[in-house]
Structures are given as structure tokens and as C-alpha cells.
């Protein structure tokens, strides 16, 4: 047996944030009444626009 005790980390914060994001995403799809092809376009294009909006400006 090892003399080093095992330490367990709790990663519940990231799972809660992911669940809240997923619930919000589903709510948005239902609220806007998107059809299937708009949902697919949103899944593909949305991360690009989110990345460009949140990245620091180029110098």
C-alpha cells in the first residue's frame, strides 16, 4: 500500500454550469421556435460568433 493518501476533487461546479447552459439552450430553441435546419446552423455557427465576440481585440 502507498503511504500517500488519495485526495478527491469535487468537480460539481462545471457540471452545474454545463447543465444550466444546456437548459438555457433548449429554452432558446423552444422560445424562438426554430426548425431543425436552423438548429443545426446555430450549433455550427454560434461557437464562431461567440468566440469572436469574447476574444480580446487584435492590436
Backbone bond lengths (Angstrom), bond angles and torsions (degrees), N, CA, C in turn:
res aa  C-N    CA-C-N  psi(-1)  N-CA   C-N-CA  omega(-1)  CA-C   N-CA-C  phi
1 X - - - 1.448 - - 1.518 110.17 -
2 X 1.284 114.41 150.28 1.451 120.68 179.79 1.525 110.00 -84.52
3 X 1.326 115.68 147.69 1.461 120.13 177.83 1.524 111.89 -83.16
4 X 1.332 116.51 -11.78 1.472 120.00 -178.78 1.522 110.20 -85.35
5 X 1.338 116.45 124.58 1.472 118.30 177.67 1.537 110.19 -73.15
6 X 1.298 115.72 150.07 1.465 120.42 177.94 1.524 109.04 -86.37
7 X 1.305 114.90 136.08 1.454 120.88 177.76 1.519 108.28 -110.49
8 X 1.298 115.87 131.20 1.460 120.67 179.69 1.511 109.09 -104.00
9 X 1.318 115.32 133.92 1.457 120.41 176.84 1.518 109.23 -100.52
10 X 1.295 114.86 145.15 1.458 120.06 177.67 1.524 108.03 -100.82
11 X 1.331 117.28 118.56 1.453 122.36 -178.50 1.519 111.40 -108.04
12 X 1.293 117.94 34.05 1.457 120.24 -175.17 1.526 111.98 -73.43
13 X 1.310 119.13 -21.97 1.461 121.14 -179.44 1.506 112.82 -64.26
14 X 1.319 116.53 -42.14 1.458 119.06 -179.51 1.520 111.34 -71.96
15 X 1.310 117.58 -34.22 1.455 119.12 179.41 1.526 111.14 -71.24
16 X 1.306 117.28 -34.26 1.462 120.49 177.13 1.526 110.06 -68.56
17 X 1.315 116.98 -42.34 1.464 120.33 178.62 1.522 110.66 -63.74
18 X 1.316 117.64 -39.90 1.455 121.23 177.35 1.514 112.10 -64.79
19 X 1.320 116.34 -39.95 1.464 120.26 178.89 1.521 110.95 -66.67
20 X 1.319 117.43 -40.56 1.469 120.85 178.03 1.523 110.18 -65.13
21 X 1.331 117.24 -42.00 1.465 120.49 177.69 1.519 110.53 -61.53
22 X 1.331 117.95 -44.34 1.462 122.01 -178.74 1.525 111.26 -64.52
23 X 1.316 117.75 -42.11 1.460 121.47 177.49 1.524 110.27 -63.20
24 X 1.328 116.93 -42.46 1.462 120.27 177.18 1.511 112.26 -63.93
25 X 1.329 116.80 -37.77 1.462 120.86 179.04 1.525 110.43 -65.59
26 X 1.324 117.08 -44.99 1.460 120.45 177.59 1.525 111.70 -63.54
27 X 1.331 117.33 -39.69 1.459 121.06 177.62 1.523 110.70 -62.10
28 X 1.336 116.36 -42.08 1.460 120.24 -179.99 1.522 111.29 -63.68
29 X 1.328 117.07 -42.80 1.462 120.27 178.53 1.527 110.33 -61.05
30 X 1.309 117.37 -43.09 1.456 121.00 179.69 1.516 112.92 -70.56
31 X 1.315 116.89 -38.27 1.465 121.36 -177.20 1.523 111.23 -69.68
32 X 1.308 117.31 -40.74 1.459 121.51 -177.76 1.532 110.86 -82.67
33 X 1.330 116.88 -13.75 1.465 123.52 -179.88 1.522 111.41 59.09
34 X 1.336 114.95 54.18 1.451 120.35 179.13 1.522 110.81 -76.55
35 X 1.320 115.34 148.63 1.462 120.30 173.45 1.519 108.12 -92.36
36 X 1.319 117.67 171.12 1.462 122.05 -170.16 1.515 112.90 -58.82
37 X 1.332 119.37 -40.00 1.468 119.55 -176.98 1.525 110.98 -72.83
38 X 1.323 118.41 -30.09 1.462 120.53 176.16 1.527 110.66 -70.69
39 X 1.324 116.74 -33.70 1.463 120.83 176.96 1.527 109.82 -65.06
40 X 1.332 117.07 -43.90 1.468 120.89 179.68 1.524 110.64 -64.70
41 X 1.328 117.37 -43.26 1.470 120.66 177.53 1.524 109.96 -61.83
42 X 1.326 117.08 -40.74 1.462 121.07 178.33 1.510 112.85 -63.17
43 X 1.330 117.03 -39.17 1.466 120.53 179.08 1.523 110.99 -66.11
44 X 1.324 116.50 -35.85 1.470 120.67 -177.88 1.523 111.64 -80.41
45 X 1.324 118.02 -42.94 1.465 122.01 -171.45 1.527 112.70 -88.78
46 X 1.337 117.89 -32.63 1.458 121.31 -173.79 1.525 113.72 -58.19
47 X 1.341 120.55 -43.31 1.468 118.75 178.81 1.529 113.11 -61.29
48 X 1.338 117.14 -33.26 1.469 119.53 178.00 1.528 110.83 -64.88
49 X 1.323 116.77 -49.18 1.460 119.70 -179.14 1.526 111.76 -66.81
50 X 1.313 117.77 -35.33 1.451 120.96 176.20 1.524 111.04 -64.91
51 X 1.327 116.74 -41.76 1.462 121.12 177.94 1.503 112.59 -64.55
52 X 1.339 117.54 -41.96 1.470 119.52 179.39 1.515 111.78 -70.08
53 X 1.319 117.92 -29.72 1.459 120.89 179.60 1.522 111.49 -75.59
54 X 1.330 118.08 -32.08 1.454 120.90 -174.91 1.518 114.95 -96.99
55 X 1.321 117.69 -10.85 1.459 119.34 -178.65 1.533 110.10 -76.46
56 X 1.313 116.74 151.66 1.463 119.08 177.92 1.521 110.79 -67.65
57 X 1.309 117.79 148.29 1.471 119.97 -179.63 1.528 111.68 -65.39
58 X 1.313 115.19 146.60 1.463 120.24 178.64 1.515 109.55 -73.62
59 X 1.303 116.13 143.21 1.473 120.62 -178.41 1.507 109.80 -92.82
